[in-house]
């Protein structure tokens, strides 16, 4: 049976990035590191929260952009704050509507389940309020989603 992994192209920081992501999420592991003749990592196979990733040190030819991101579904403000703050630390940057870029330039979305519940509410006033509130936010503030 085929398997799917997410391939992430880094200039030369794949091993550093994998270690950083493991420190942020805590649930994961490095499965293997293939090293070149110089002893530096060429690829690193790792897992985060049950998802498989391969980090490739492919050089500077390609950079991350917002056309792809990693979506992290969380429960409540405490989890939003934990992952948001960790991922923007040390050089990351906040985006809009729950998006951010980490210090490696990879885009993430840290989205509480409460946002989906509010946006999908059958009452148009509740859903509309949540949409309007979200559009003004950088990091999602759960309390502000409710009227």
C-alpha positions in Angstrom: 0.0 0.0 0.0 1.4 3.5 -0.8 2.2 6.0 1.9 2.2 9.7 1.8 4.7 12.0 3.4 5.1 15.8 3.3 8.4 16.9 1.7 9.7 20.2 3.0 12.6 21.9 1.1 15.1 23.8 3.2 18.3 25.5 2.2 20.4 23.8 4.9 18.2 23.8 8.1 16.2 20.6 7.8 17.7 19.0 10.8 17.4 22.2 12.9 13.8 22.6 11.7 12.8 19.0 12.6 14.3 19.4 16.1 12.4 22.7 16.5 9.1 21.2 15.4 9.5 18.3 17.7 10.2 20.7 20.6 7.1 22.7 19.8 4.7 19.8 19.5 6.3 17.2 21.7 4.5 14.3 20.0 6.8 13.0 17.3 10.2 11.5 16.5 13.1 11.5 14.1 13.1 8.3 12.2 16.3 8.6 10.2 18.8 11.1 8.9 20.7 10.5 5.6 24.0 12.3 5.7 26.2 13.4 2.8 29.9 12.8 2.5 30.5 16.0 4.5 28.5 14.6 7.5 25.7 17.1 7.1 22.1 16.0 6.9 20.8 15.7 3.4 17.3 14.4 4.3 15.7 13.9 7.7 12.6 11.6 8.1 10.5 12.7 11.0 6.9 12.5 12.4 4.8 15.2 14.1 1.5 14.3 15.7 1.3 11.1 13.6 2.1 12.9 10.3 5.1 11.9 8.3 7.5 14.6 7.0 10.8 14.5 5.1 13.1 17.6 5.4 15.4 18.0 2.5 18.5 20.3 2.5 18.1 21.1 -1.2 19.9 24.5 -1.2 18.6 28.0 -1.9 16.8 27.3 -5.2 13.3 27.2 -3.6 11.7 29.1 -0.7 8.5 28.4 1.2 5.5 30.6 0.3 1.9 30.8 1.5 0.6 28.5 -1.3 1.0 25.7 1.2 0.7 25.6 4.9 0.4 23.2 7.8 -3.0 23.4 9.5 -3.1 22.7 13.2 -6.5 22.2 14.7 -6.4 23.0 18.5 -8.9 23.2 21.3 -9.2 26.5 23.1 -7.1 29.6 23.7 -4.5 27.9 25.8 -3.5 25.6 22.9 -3.7 28.5 20.4 -1.3 30.5 22.5 1.0 27.6 23.1 1.6 26.7 19.5 1.3 30.2 18.1 3.8 31.7 20.5 6.3 28.8 20.0 6.1 28.9 16.2 6.7 32.6 15.9 9.5 32.7 18.5 13.0 33.4 17.4 12.2 35.1 14.1 8.8 33.9 13.0 6.1 36.4 12.0 2.4 36.8 12.6 0.0 36.7 9.7 -3.7 37.3 9.4 -6.7 35.1 10.4 -4.6 32.5 12.3 -1.7 32.3 9.8 1.9 32.7 10.7 5.4 31.9 9.3 7.9 30.2 11.5 11.6 31.2 11.6 12.3 28.9 8.6 9.6 30.6 6.5 7.1 27.7 6.6 3.4 28.9 6.9 1.2 27.5 9.6 -2.4 27.9 10.5 -3.2 27.6 14.2 -7.0 27.3 14.3 -9.2 26.5 17.3 -12.1 24.2 16.8 -14.3 27.0 18.2 -13.7 29.0 15.1 -15.2 26.3 12.9 -18.1 25.9 15.3 -18.9 29.7 15.2 -18.4 30.1 11.4 -20.7 27.1 10.9 -23.4 28.2 13.3 -26.9 28.0 11.8 -27.6 31.5 13.2 -26.3 34.0 10.6 -25.7 36.6 13.2 -23.3 34.4 15.2 -21.5 33.2 12.0 -21.3 36.7 10.7 -19.9 38.0 13.9 -17.3 35.3 14.0 -16.3 36.0 10.4 -16.0 39.7 11.1 -14.0 39.1 14.2 -11.6 36.6 12.6 -10.9 39.0 9.7 -9.6 41.6 12.2 -7.3 39.1 14.0 -3.8 37.9 13.6 -3.7 35.2 16.3 -7.2 33.8 16.8 -8.7 35.0 20.1 -11.5 32.5 21.0 -13.4 34.8 23.3 -13.7 37.5 20.6 -15.5 35.0 18.2 -18.6 35.1 20.4 -21.0 38.0 20.6 
